Amino acid sequence: MPGQIRTASVVTLKYLQTIYKGGKAYHYLRAPNAKRQRLPDLPIDSPEFLAAYSAALSVVAVRSKAKSGSIAQMIEGYLGSGDYLERSESYRRTMRRHSEAILIQAEDALAKHLTTEDITDDLDPLAPNAAADRLKCWRAVCAYGKRKRFFQVDPSLAARRKTIPKTIGHPAWSDAEVDLFRSKWPIYSVQRLCFELIYWTGARISDAVKIGPGMVGRDGVLQFTQQKTGEPAFVPWTCQLPPYAGKMLADREIMHSALAERKQRHMTFLATAHGRTRSSKALGHVVSDAAKKIDIEKSAHGLRKARAKALAEAGATVHQIAAWTGHITLEEVEHYTREADRRAAVRGSEQNGKAVNR
């Protein structure tokens, strides 16, 4: 029955309805005067489920009496749909922020009157990256609107945003910077643990915070599903290293040494002292703040790039790098192999990576 389900002695989830069918539990948010919303098929005390529940509840809490057929009604419907609720927390946060900005401008305007020019006008004042996210929001909302017959032709498909200028982004750590960080931060420190795990796995911080012993298979391979893409990544954990990664054995052993120094064991390797999953933002600060203290202006994401670069320089193919780092398109990986090929083209075969000063 709809109502309140107690998940612990002090935690109550309002309007949570659980239906058991075929031996499986299905969870819904069933608030008064609101359409029933399907929630993820996850344990109700998991962080992912609670985040989705909170997002669904917030939609109910702010639901207004939007004018029928209006852009506002279309947005409210989208925010209560699986298209929104089943996405990652970071995606929902971005979409909600832009949806709320659109709501302020749209007021009671009807969705059927929305044009491509209206959307383009909304994008024009924004910076390139913000415009890209706003257009992404418009397209998600309009895709929902077309499916629900708010209009017959999706006006967002023809809208174009400003081109995002190409930038270097987060630069990769150099070998010298890796050595310096290791020399300054002891193996038992939290800073070093976070550094070593990201550096070996090449994981994004959004994935690194969730990596734990339960993701290591019997074959000694760490496998995790990436939050950003939903695709798997595979990292040699305890198995024999592939030939191209043979010289990286020391990096893996250092990471395992850092893991062995943990005073407590939790579901995730980078959990806080209280056993909670560390947030992505906090993890990013742990690494970047530690780096700044020793005059290294690099980020946690730069460690991901450093691993991809090291794999390319070791002779890994684009497919092998993509399997490790989880990149989806080969184009994302090819610039690492291209740079490695160019470097090798001007280097003597007997140098073994050591420079000769004259």
Secondary structure, 3 states (H helix, E strand, C coil): CCCEEECCCCCEEECEEEEEECCEEEEEECCCCCCCEECCCCCCCCHHHHHHHHHHHHHHHHCCCCCCCEHHHHHHHHHCCHHHHCCCHHHHHHHHHHHHHHHHHHCCCEHHHCCHHHHHHHHCCCCHHHHHHHHHHHHHHHHHHHHCCCCCCCCCCCCCCCCCCCCCCCCCCCHHHHHHHHHHCCCCCHHHHHHHHHHHHCCCHHHHCCCCHHHECCCCEEEEECCCCCCEEEEECCCCCCHHHHHHHHHHHHHHHHHHCCCCCCCCCCCCCCCCCCCHHHHHHHHHHHHHCCCCCCCHHHHHHHHHHHHHHCCCCHHHHHHHHCCCCHHHHHHHHHHHHHHHHCCCCCCCCCCCCC
